[in-house]
Structures are given as C-alpha cells and as structure tokens.
C-alpha cells in the first residue's frame, strides 16, 4: 500500500479502531504518514456476514469521500 501511495495513487487502509494507532505508526515507518485509514469498529474477524456488511457500510462513505477529494 505504501508503494502505491508513493506513486501517487489514491490508497487507503481499512483499519479497526483497536489497531488505528498501530496503522498510523506503520504508515509513518513506511514513509507515508498521510496514508488514509478507513476506520471500522473492532473486531472484524469471527463476525457473521451481516456484521461484516455493517462494517462495510461504515467504511464505504469514508472511501467515497476520499475518492471525491482526490478527483476534484
């Protein structure tokens, strides 16, 4: 993801709130401190399909906003 971001592509990482700080730290380490994080509620693993859809419903508007910001 970091390499794609460095090449100028619109990128983001889906990250649960429990791992947000770790994700931000890793982004800095890999040289992309501005890497957007699409934050969802923790956990994601072990959820039923309906709960996963709920997480996607939270991440999707964040992604749409990010794309919109980079196309204008």
HUWOGI-V383668 format. One record per residue. N is the residue number from 0. RES is the residue in one small letter. PHI is phi in degrees with one decimal (* if undefined). NEAR is the number of other ideal C-beta (glycine too) atoms within 12 Angstrom. D_LAST is the distance of its C-alpha to the last C-alpha in Angstrom with 1 decimal. Layout:
n & res & phi & near & d_last
N & RES & PHI & NEAR & D_LAST
N & RES & PHI & NEAR & D_LAST
This chain:
n & res & phi & near & d_last
0 & x & * & 23 & 22.4
1 & x & -60.9 & 21 & 22.6
2 & x & -66.1 & 13 & 23.0
3 & x & -64.7 & 15 & 19.9
4 & x & -62.8 & 22 & 17.9
5 & x & -63.5 & 16 & 19.7
6 & x & -84.5 & 11 & 18.7
7 & x & 93.9 & 10 & 15.0
8 & x & -80.0 & 17 & 14.5
9 & x & -73.9 & 20 & 12.7
10 & x & -137.0 & 25 & 15.9
11 & x & -159.3 & 30 & 17.6
12 & x & -120.2 & 29 & 21.3
13 & x & -82.3 & 28 & 22.8
14 & x & -137.9 & 29 & 25.4
15 & x & -75.9 & 23 & 28.0
16 & x & -57.5 & 21 & 28.6
17 & x & -67.7 & 15 & 31.9
18 & x & -112.6 & 22 & 30.3
19 & x & -59.8 & 22 & 27.3
20 & x & -60.7 & 15 & 29.1
21 & x & -62.2 & 17 & 30.3
22 & x & -60.5 & 29 & 26.8
23 & x & -64.9 & 21 & 25.5
24 & x & -64.6 & 16 & 28.6
25 & x & -63.0 & 20 & 28.3
26 & x & -59.9 & 26 & 24.7
27 & x & -62.6 & 15 & 26.0
28 & x & -60.0 & 13 & 29.0
29 & x & -87.8 & 20 & 27.0
30 & x & 83.8 & 14 & 24.9
31 & x & -132.3 & 26 & 21.6
32 & x & -62.5 & 17 & 22.0
33 & x & -92.8 & 19 & 18.3
34 & x & -61.2 & 30 & 18.5
35 & x & -67.3 & 28 & 17.2
36 & x & -113.2 & 29 & 20.1
37 & x & -90.6 & 30 & 19.9
38 & x & -90.9 & 25 & 23.1
39 & x & -121.4 & 32 & 25.6
40 & x & -71.0 & 22 & 29.2
41 & x & -88.5 & 20 & 32.0
42 & x & -92.2 & 14 & 33.7
43 & x & -109.2 & 24 & 32.2
44 & x & -65.3 & 13 & 35.3
45 & x & 82.0 & 9 & 38.1
46 & x & -86.4 & 17 & 36.3
47 & x & -76.8 & 11 & 37.0
48 & x & -59.2 & 10 & 34.4
49 & x & -62.2 & 10 & 33.7
50 & x & -68.1 & 18 & 32.9
51 & x & -64.7 & 19 & 30.6
52 & x & -60.4 & 15 & 28.7
53 & x & -61.9 & 16 & 28.5
54 & x & -64.4 & 26 & 27.0
55 & x & -64.2 & 20 & 24.4
56 & x & -62.8 & 17 & 23.7
57 & x & -80.7 & 23 & 22.8
58 & x & -75.4 & 27 & 20.7
59 & x & -60.2 & 18 & 18.7
60 & x & -64.1 & 15 & 16.7
61 & x & -63.8 & 23 & 16.0
62 & x & -66.9 & 24 & 14.7
63 & x & -60.4 & 17 & 12.6
64 & x & -63.0 & 17 & 11.0
65 & x & -60.9 & 25 & 10.6
66 & x & -64.0 & 18 & 9.0
67 & x & -59.8 & 12 & 6.5
68 & x & -62.2 & 13 & 5.9
69 & x & -95.9 & 17 & 5.7
70 & x & -109.1 & 9 & 3.8
71 & x & -110.2 & 7 & 0.0
